[in-house]
Amino acid sequence: MPQPTNKRSKAQTFELSPDQAKAVKMKKRIFGLVALAFVVVVFFLTYDILNRTTMPGKKKHLPTSITPE
């Protein structure tokens, strides 16, 4: 009885032309720059929001907000 062959078990190698390799390298560089810009923007927004927010209990109650009993 013949053995079933598994076509996926063979490793496939891909040869890229120099132009294709240059294009892939450029796309990786662009992706890296966009990812880095995204991380920088997220950190900047986080820092900005944290500086504008006061922690609960740190700010004294304003006299106008307390109603006399």
N, C-alpha and C positions, 0 to 999 in steps of 0.2 A: 504494500500500500504506500503511495507516495506521501511524503511529509508535506503538510500545509506550509506554504511560505508566507512569512510575515514581511510585507513590503516596507513597513514603517520602521523596522529594526535597523535598516541600513542607514548609516549617517550620510547625509547629503552635504556636499561642500559646494559653496557658491563662489565663483570667481567674478570679481567686479573689475570693470575696466577702470583705468586711472581717472577718467572723467566722472564715473559713477562714484568712485571712492571719494573724490574731492567733493561731490555733491552731498554725500552722506556726512562727511566731516563738517561741512558748512551747516547742514541742518542740525547736527548735534550741538554745534557752537551756538546757533540761534536759539535752540531749545534751552540750553544752559543759561544764556543771558536772560531770556524771558523768565525762566524759573527763579533766577537770582533777583531780578527786578520785582517779581511777585513777593518773594520773601521779604525784601527790604520794605516794600510798601506795607505789607501786613505788620511788620515790626514797628514801623513809623506810626501807623494808625493805632496800634495797641498802646504805644507810649503816649500818644496824644490823648487818647481817651482816658488813660490812667491819670494823667496830669490834670485833666478837667474835672475829674470826679473826686469828691471828698468822701473819706471813709465814714461810715455811720458812727456817731458818737464823738467824732473829732471836732465837729462844729458845734459851738454853743447854741442853745435855743435862742432864737431872736425874740426880743421883748414883745414885738408886735404879733408874734404867732401864739403867745401864751394868753389865753383869755382869763380874766380875773374870775374868781369863784364867788 
